[in-house]
Each structure stands twice: as structure tokens, then as C-alpha cells.
Amino acid sequence: LAVLTTEWEREKRRRETLEKRLIDSESGLDQARYHQWLCVELINTAMGDYPLPLEIIRFLQGPWLDSARLVLNEKGQAHPQFREIAKLTDQLVFAFKPM
């Protein structure tokens, strides 16, 4: 009986550990998806309906999006570096908007 109880406790700890890992993993994926959406929304809002040059669109939707998402993941939305990216996004789009 003691062996069975010990084995049961060991299995219970293993299940709890696996469950915690799964929850942490899903939580991280949810946060990554939210950050992706937030950065895409930031860029799309800045671009609006303006006809921008294709190179600028590719830059904003490629390396710029990746950089914004990286800063957001590492620093958070309230960090000055992310706010600076938001401001620079608006300025970049403004510089290429047709007059």
C-alpha cells in the first residue's frame, strides 16, 4: 500500500507539472497573438487608406512589424520604447502620404 501511495503522489506531481507547463504555454501563445494583433492594428491605423509606395508597405508589414512586436513582447505596451515606435510609425506614414 505504501508503494502504491508513493507512486500515486509521484504521478500526481508529474501531472501537476505538465498541467502548469501547458497553461503557461497557452498563456504565452495568447499573449503573442495579442501582441501581433496590437502591432498590426497600430500599423494599419497609421496607414489608413493612404496609397503608400509598395516598398514602404512591405517595410511596415515586415521588419517594422517584427521590431514593434519584439519591443512589445520584451518591454510592454506602456514602455517608452514602444510608444516611440508608435510615434515613428505615424511619422513614417505621414512622410510618404500623398499631398
N, C-alpha and C positions, 0 to 999 in steps of 0.2 A: 504494500500500500504506500509506503514512504517513497519508493522509486516512482510509482505512478504519480504521486502528488508532485514530486520534484520535476518530473518530465512535463507535467501539466503546467506548472509555473514557468518553466523554461519556454514552452511553446507559447504561453500567454504573453511573455515579454517579447518574444520574437514577432508575434502578430501585432502587438502594440507598436513596436519599432517600424515594421513595414507600413502600418496604417499611418503613422506620423510622417514617414517619408512620402507616401502617396499624397497626403493632404498638402504637405509643403510643396511638392512638385506641381500639383494642380493650382495651388495658390500662386506660385511663381509664373505659371503659364497664363493665368488670368491677368496678372499684373503686366506681363509682357504684351498681351493682346491689347490691354487698355492703353498702355504707353504707345503702342503702334497706332492705335486709333487716334489718340490725342495728338500725336505728331502729324499724322496725315490730315487731320482736321485743321491744325494750325497752318499747314502749308496750303491746303485747299481754300481756306478762308482768306488768306493773304492773296492768293492768285485770283480769286473771284472769277469773273467771266472775261478777264482781260486776255486778249490774244498775245501771249508771250512767245518769244523765239523758242523754237524746239530745243535748242541747246540748254536754255535756262530751265525749261520744264524738266528735261532729263536730269539736270543737276539737282534741282529741288527735290525731285522724286527719287533720286538715287543717293549720292553721297551726302547731301544735306539732310535728308530724312534719316539716314543711318547715324549721322553725327548727333542730330537732335534726340533721337531715341536713346543713344548711348548716354548722353548727358542726363536725360530724364531718368533712365534706369539707375545711374550711379549717384546722381545728386538730388533728384526730386524736382517737382514742379515749382516749388517756391524758391528754389536756389537762384541766385543772381545770374549764374551762367546760363540756365535755361531761359530766363527772362531776356537775356541778351540775345540768345538765338531767336526768340520770337520777334524781338525788335529788328534784328538784322534781316530776318525773313521778310518783314514788311518793307524794309528799306530796299532790299534787293528787288522785290517785285515792283516797287514804285519806280526804281531806276530804269526798268525795262518796259513800263507801261507805255502804250502809245499815247501821244499827246492829242 
